[in-house]
């Protein structure tokens, strides 16, 4: 992965670039695969062809409003977890829906989704990686 500020190669889970000290996902955008500077609205890198997270076409296509409303209304059975591709959590929500804890968590998560910044939501949920227990 490359720093979006200076293009320096950084570790996948880095919280700041070792060269410039800026978080890897800043205003200036660089392709995380090849490091070339890209427009923040691009859906894919024109040099290497890799899909970019948070592009204008919405590579993941998940909307935070849809996720938030699903979480608030039917979050007790994990609909929002299935929507995000976390089927493992979705199954756990279904298994424990009778104790109402998933419903309470669903309302809280729905509020979090609806108040979350769009860019942060896209980085977290509109990536190509789906994991059964991604929180």
N, C-alpha and C positions, 0 to 999 in steps of 0.2 A: 504494500500500500504506500501511497505517496502523500505527503503533506499538501493540503489544498491551498496553503499560503505561499510556500516557497518551492514546492516540487521535490523536496528531499525525501528519500525513502525512509519510512518509519514502520515500526512494528504494528501489526494488525490491531492490537489492543492498547496502543499508546494513547496517553491522555494529552501529551504535548509533543511537539516536534523538538528533537535534540538540537537542531540547527537554529531555528528562529524562536522557539518557545511558545508558539501559537498552537492551540488545539488543532489537530489534523483536519478538522472540518470547519473551516472559516469562510469568510466572504468570497475570496478568490478561489476558484475551483480548478482542480487538476484531476486528471483521470487516476483513479486509485490503482489501475493496472499498469499503465505505461508512463505516467507522470506528465503527459502533455497538458498544457492549459486548455480548459474547455469552458464554454459558455454555461452558466448555471442552469439555463433552460434546456440544454441538450439532453436527449434521452440516451444517446450512445456516443462513445468516443469515435471520431472519424479516423483516427490513426490505427487503433487496434480492434475496434468493433465491439468492445465490451459495453454492456448496458450500464448506465450510470444511475445510481440511486437518486431518487427525488427529481428525475427529469420531467420534462413537460408532458410526456405521454403517460407518466405514472406507471413505471414498470411493474409495480406490484398491484396497482389499481385499487388499493384499499383506502376507503375514505374514513376519516376520523369521526365525522358526524354519524355515519352508518354504524360504526363500531360502538360509539358512545350510546346511541339510542338502543341498539341491540343489548348492550351491557346493562343499561338501566331497566329496560322492559322485560327481557328474557335472559338476563345474565345468570339467573339461578340454575339454568341448565347448560350454561357454557357456550351459548351461541356465538358470543363475541370471541371466544377462544378458537372455535372452529373457523370463524371468519378470518382470524389472523394466521391460521395454519398450525396452531398449537393444539393438535387433536388430543394429545396426552392430557393436557389440562382440561380440555373439553369433556373427556370421558370421566375424569375425576369430579368435575362439577356435576355431571349427571348422576354419578354414583352417590354423591353426598347432598343432592338437592333437597332431600327430605329433612335435613337439619337446619336449613335456611342460611347457613354460613355462606354458601356460594352466592345466594341472592344478595346478601349484604355486601360481599366483595364485588359483585357485579355492579351495584349502584356506585360504589366508591371508584371502581375502575372506569365506569362510564363518565363520571365527573372528571376524572383525570384525563381521559381521552379528549373530552370536549374542551378542556382548558389548556391542553398541551399545545405548544407552538407547532405550526404546520411542518416546518423543516425538521424538528425533532421527531415528530410522528413519522414522517417519511423515512428518516434515517433508521428508525427502530422497527417499523412494521412493513414498509414497502421495499424491503431488501429481497434478494432472490433466495435467501436462506430460510427455510422453514424447518423448525425443530419441534418435536412432539411436546417438549416441556420448556419452550421459550417463554419467559415471563415478560 
